[in-house]
Amino acid sequence: MNRRDFIQKSLLTLALGQGAPSLLSRTALAAQSRDKILVVINLFGGNDQLNTLIPYRNELYYRLRPNIAIKREEVLDLGANGQKLGFHPELRPLMSMWNNGELAIIPQVGYPNPNRSHFISTSIWHTADPSRRQETGWLGRWGDLQDDPFCDTFLGGATPQAQMGERRSAPAISSIDAFSIRLPRQFEEAFNKEARLARSGTAEQVRQAMLSLKGALDKIGRLREVKNRAQYPDNAFGRSMGDIARMIAGGLGSSVYYTTLGGWDTHAGQPPRQAELLGYVAQATAAFRADMKAIGRDRDVMIMVFSEFGRQVAENASFGTDHGEGGLMLVLGGGVKGGLFGSEPDLEDLELNALKYQTDFRNVYATALNWIAANPKEVLGADFSPVALW
């Protein structure tokens, strides 16, 4: 195999392994897990804040939602620190976190001039740019500044815009157990022989990048041996959260892990569907935190949960809710300063039947970026005051 063939075939293999965008950057995989880790959970479809964080002492809530409101006797009271609010009953696994001051609740999060399109609003959240001029993702821009191709990882099918930068995108892994990447059979033996030979110039950079990427891929393969310490719900989201725990326990080294859970577009028959999904979130995050405690990493991991918008206040004729504006964010973890970062929603001061946003989501992003020792202004393009979540 000559030098030219080696470079060409190596570039092809890097592309297959999603390492090509950072080929000529420093690509050494981190030798150990990062000090702080951010786990982002995107609830796609628009989770209804009012039936998640419930103003159950407000009679207007029940008048506006005669068929879908959560019954008072079923609401999980958040106590004095939660003002006059309570959780949906399916969020019971989160109550101990709330009581221990490890769960931050941020109601009515959004941005100026909100958009009620799923795809436009999701893109705004992913790029952190309500003007829609930015094409790269907020975490993608952070990733462009890193030296590690596995500085962030997506658990799912296709890397979201949030993790797409100009030079690189986060690797997407559907699951640890199903993960596999191999060199073409006819190429593998020759490549292994050539990869042992030191070269110069671009060929040596390619060789080093290939060795780094191959080491990273081999490391993911070894994660199959890592077992969860907790029981996760038997669904795709639960398995993704379990895999994130295994990656952290196995020392993959990512600072950011990102995953999604869809199905929140509850225009019709909302109560049973939202209840099921909230149960998935609560059960999986509780199991994940149990895993983190078992390996001594619970205080190092911040979990951030968001949806692209909330839903309208009054129910519709199909026992559901339509697209709204300000939505709910949850941030939790052993190192998180819990509490309610907002107030009871004003159901009489609405924007086209929707809750107005109170907190700009970029303020929460600034907090998350600080958590992983990033510069928020460098990533977000402007100064946003972090929320005091830790």
C-alpha positions in Angstrom: 0.0 0.0 0.0 1.6 3.3 -1.0 1.4 6.6 0.8 -1.4 8.0 -1.3 -3.5 4.8 -0.9 -3.0 4.9 2.8 -4.2 8.5 3.1 -7.2 7.9 0.9 -8.3 4.7 2.6 -7.7 6.2 6.0 -9.9 9.2 5.1 -12.6 6.9 4.0 -12.4 4.9 7.3 -12.5 8.1 9.3 -15.6 9.2 7.5 -17.2 5.9 8.3 -16.3 6.4 11.9 -17.6 10.0 11.9 -14.1 11.3 12.6 -13.3 13.1 9.4 -14.4 16.6 10.4 -11.8 16.6 13.2 -9.1 14.7 11.3 -6.4 17.2 11.4 -7.2 18.5 14.9 -5.7 17.0 17.9 -7.8 13.8 18.4 -6.5 12.0 21.4 -9.3 10.4 23.3 -9.5 11.5 26.9 -7.8 8.9 29.2 -10.4 9.3 31.9 -13.9 10.6 32.4 -14.2 14.3 32.6 -14.6 16.0 36.0 -18.1 17.3 35.2 -20.7 15.8 32.8 -23.8 17.2 31.3 -26.7 14.9 30.2 -29.3 16.6 28.0 -32.7 15.1 27.5 -34.8 16.6 24.7 -38.6 15.9 25.0 -39.6 16.4 21.4 -43.2 17.5 20.7 -43.9 20.1 23.3 -44.5 18.8 26.8 -47.5 20.4 28.6 -46.2 22.3 31.6 -49.5 22.8 33.3 -50.2 19.0 33.7 -46.6 18.4 34.7 -46.1 21.2 37.2 -49.7 21.7 38.3 -51.3 24.9 39.9 -53.7 22.6 41.7 -55.0 25.2 44.1 -56.1 27.5 41.3 -59.7 27.0 40.4 -59.2 28.6 37.0 -56.9 25.7 36.1 -59.8 23.3 36.6 -62.3 25.5 34.8 -60.0 25.8 31.7 -59.4 22.0 31.7 -62.6 20.3 32.8 -61.6 17.0 31.2 -57.9 16.7 31.3 -56.8 18.5 34.6 -55.0 16.3 37.1 -57.3 15.6 40.1 -56.3 17.4 43.3 -56.1 14.3 45.3 -53.6 12.8 42.8 -51.2 15.8 42.7 -47.8 15.4 44.4 -47.6 18.5 46.6 -44.2 20.2 46.4 -44.7 21.9 49.8 -43.9 25.5 50.8 -40.8 25.7 48.6 -43.0 24.8 45.6 -45.4 27.5 46.4 -48.9 26.3 45.4 -47.7 23.8 42.8 -47.5 20.1 42.6 -46.1 17.3 40.3 -48.0 14.9 38.1 -48.4 11.6 40.0 -46.1 9.8 37.5 -43.2 12.0 38.6 -43.2 10.3 42.1 -39.6 8.9 41.5 -38.4 12.5 41.4 -39.9 13.6 44.7 -37.0 12.4 46.9 -34.7 14.5 44.7 -37.0 17.5 45.2 -37.1 16.9 49.0 -33.3 16.6 49.1 -32.8 19.8 47.2 -31.3 18.1 44.1 -34.0 19.1 41.6 -34.4 22.5 40.1 -37.8 23.4 38.5 -37.7 26.2 36.0 -41.2 27.1 34.6 -42.1 29.1 31.5 -38.7 28.9 29.8 -38.6 30.2 26.2 -37.3 33.1 24.1 -38.4 36.4 22.6 -41.0 36.3 19.8 -41.7 32.6 20.3 -42.5 30.3 17.4 -45.0 27.5 17.7 -43.7 25.3 14.9 -42.1 22.1 16.2 -39.2 22.2 13.8 -38.5 25.9 13.9 -38.7 26.1 17.7 -36.5 23.0 18.1 -34.0 24.5 15.7 -34.0 27.7 17.8 -33.3 25.7 21.0 -30.7 23.6 19.2 -28.8 26.6 17.7 -29.5 28.9 20.7 -30.4 31.6 18.2 -34.0 32.9 18.0 -33.0 35.1 15.0 -32.4 31.8 13.1 -29.2 33.1 11.5 -27.1 30.5 13.2 -26.8 27.0 11.6 -24.5 25.2 13.9 -25.7 23.8 17.2 -24.8 25.3 20.6 -23.0 22.1 21.7 -21.6 21.7 18.1 -19.8 25.1 18.5 -18.5 24.0 21.9 -17.3 20.7 20.3 -15.5 22.6 17.6 -13.3 24.0 20.3 -12.4 20.6 21.8 -9.6 18.2 21.0 -11.5 15.0 21.4 -13.8 13.4 18.8 -15.8 11.9 21.7 -16.1 15.1 23.8 -19.8 14.7 23.3 -21.9 11.7 22.3 -25.5 11.3 21.0 -27.6 8.3 22.0 -30.0 7.7 19.2 -30.3 7.5 15.4 -29.0 10.7 13.9 -27.0 13.4 15.5 -29.3 16.4 16.4 -28.5 19.9 15.2 -27.6 20.9 18.7 -24.4 18.8 18.4 -23.4 19.8 14.8 -20.5 22.2 14.5 -18.6 23.5 11.5 -15.7 21.1 11.9 -17.2 18.1 13.6 -20.4 16.6 14.8 -21.0 14.3 17.8 -20.9 10.6 17.0 -24.4 9.0 17.1 -24.6 5.6 18.8 -27.9 3.8 18.7 -26.9 1.5 21.6 -23.7 0.1 23.1 -24.6 -3.5 22.5 -25.5 -3.0 18.8 -22.5 -0.8 18.1 -20.1 -2.1 15.5 -17.7 -0.7 13.0 -15.2 -2.6 11.0 -12.7 -1.8 8.3 -13.4 -3.5 4.9 -12.0 -7.1 5.2 -9.6 -6.7 2.3 -8.2 -3.5 3.8 -7.9 -4.4 7.5 -4.8 -6.5 7.4 -2.9 -4.1 5.1 -4.0 -1.2 7.2 -2.9 -2.7 10.5 0.5 -3.3 8.9 0.8 0.2 7.5 -0.5 1.8 10.7 2.5 0.5 12.7 4.9 2.4 10.4 5.7 6.0 11.5 5.4 8.5 8.6 5.8 12.2 8.1 3.7 15.2 7.3 0.0 14.7 6.4 0.4 10.9 6.3 1.6 10.9 9.9 -1.3 13.1 11.0 -3.7 10.8 9.3 -2.0 7.8 11.0 -2.3 9.3 14.4 -5.9 10.3 13.9 -6.7 6.8 12.7 -5.1 5.2 15.7 -6.9 7.7 18.0 -10.3 7.0 16.4 -9.7 3.2 16.3 -8.9 3.4 20.0 -12.1 5.3 20.7 -14.2 2.8 18.8 -12.5 -0.1 20.5 -13.3 1.6 23.8 -17.0 1.7 23.0 -16.8 -2.0 22.1 -15.3 -2.7 25.6 -18.2 -0.9 27.2 -20.4 -4.0 26.5 -18.8 -5.5 29.5 -20.0 -2.7 31.8 -23.2 -3.5 33.5 -25.9 -1.2 35.0 -26.4 -1.1 38.7 -30.0 -0.1 38.5 -33.2 -1.2 36.8 -34.3 0.9 33.8 -37.7 1.0 32.1 -37.8 -1.4 29.2 -38.2 1.1 26.4 -35.9 2.9 24.0 -35.5 5.9 26.3 -34.7 3.8 29.3 -32.1 1.8 27.3 -30.5 5.1 26.2 -30.2 6.4 29.7 -28.8 3.0 30.8 -26.2 3.2 28.0 -25.2 6.7 29.1 -24.6 5.4 32.6 -22.5 2.5 31.2 -20.4 5.0 29.1 -19.7 7.1 32.1 -18.9 4.1 34.3 -16.7 2.7 31.6 -14.7 5.9 31.3 -15.6 6.9 27.7 -14.7 10.4 28.6 -17.5 12.5 27.0 -18.3 15.8 28.8 -21.8 15.8 27.2 -24.3 13.1 26.5 -27.5 13.9 24.6 -30.6 11.8 24.0 -34.3 12.4 23.0 -37.8 11.1 23.9 -40.5 11.9 21.4 -44.3 11.7 21.5 -45.2 14.8 23.4 -47.4 16.4 20.7 -50.6 15.7 22.6 -53.3 17.3 20.5 -55.8 14.6 21.4 -56.2 12.1 24.3 -53.4 13.8 26.3 -53.8 12.4 29.8 -52.8 8.7 29.2 -50.1 9.5 26.7 -48.4 12.2 28.8 -48.7 10.1 31.9 -46.9 7.3 30.2 -44.1 9.5 28.9 -43.6 11.3 32.3 -43.3 7.9 33.9 -40.6 7.0 31.4 -38.6 10.1 32.2 -39.0 9.8 36.0 -38.2 6.1 36.2 -35.2 6.4 33.8 -33.6 9.4 35.5 -34.1 7.9 38.9 -32.4 4.7 37.8 -29.6 6.8 36.2 -28.9 8.6 39.4 -28.8 5.4 41.3 -26.2 4.2 38.8 -24.2 7.4 39.3 -24.3 7.1 43.1 -23.1 3.5 42.8 -20.0 4.6 40.9 -19.4 7.7 43.0 -20.2 10.2 40.2 -23.6 11.5 41.2 -22.3 14.9 42.2 -20.4 15.3 38.9 -23.4 14.8 36.6 -26.0 17.5 35.8 -29.2 16.3 33.9 -31.0 19.0 31.9 -34.5 18.2 30.6 -36.3 20.5 28.1 -39.0 20.6 25.4 -39.3 23.0 22.5 -42.3 24.7 23.9 -45.2 24.3 26.3 -48.9 23.9 25.4 -51.9 26.1 25.5 -53.8 26.6 28.7 -57.3 25.7 27.8 -57.9 22.2 26.6 -59.2 21.6 23.1 -62.2 19.6 21.9 -60.2 16.4 21.5 -59.2 16.2 25.2 -55.7 17.5 24.4 -53.8 20.7 24.1 -52.4 22.7 21.2 -49.0 24.4 20.8 -48.1 27.0 23.3 -45.0 29.1 24.3 -43.2 29.0 27.7 -42.4 25.5 28.7 -40.9 23.6 31.7 -37.3 22.7 32.3 -35.9 20.4 34.9 -32.3 20.3 36.1 -31.2 17.6 38.5 -28.2 15.9 40.1 -26.3 15.5 43.3 -24.4 18.7 42.7 -27.5 20.7 41.7 -29.0 23.4 43.8 -32.6 22.5 43.8 -35.7 24.7 44.2 -38.4 26.5 42.2 -36.8 29.1 39.9 -39.9 31.0 38.9 -43.4 31.4 40.2 -46.9 30.0 40.0 -48.2 30.7 36.4 -50.6 33.5 35.9 -53.5 31.9 34.1 -55.2 35.3 33.4 -52.2 36.9 31.7 -51.7 34.8 28.6 -50.4 35.2 25.0 -52.9 33.7 22.6 -54.1 31.1 25.2 -50.5 30.3 26.2 -48.2 30.9 29.2 -45.8 33.7 28.5 -42.1 32.9 28.8 -40.3 34.1 32.0 -36.8 32.7 31.6 -34.7 32.8 28.5 -33.4 29.3 27.8 -30.0 30.6 27.0 -29.6 31.6 30.7 -30.0 28.0 31.6 -27.6 27.0 28.8 -25.1 29.4 30.3 -25.3 27.5 33.6 -24.8 24.2 31.8 -21.8 25.5 29.9 -20.3 26.8 33.1 -20.8 23.3 34.6 -18.6 21.7 32.0 -16.0 24.5 32.3 -17.0 26.1 28.9 -17.2 29.8 28.1 -20.9 30.7 27.6 -20.2 33.9 25.7 -17.9 32.1 23.3 -20.5 29.5 22.6 -23.7 31.5 22.8 -22.3 34.7 21.2 -23.5 37.0 23.9 -23.6 37.4 27.7 -26.5 35.5 29.4 -26.8 35.5 33.1 -26.5 31.9 34.4 -29.3 30.6 36.7 -27.8 29.8 40.1 -28.4 26.0 39.8 -25.1 25.0 41.6 
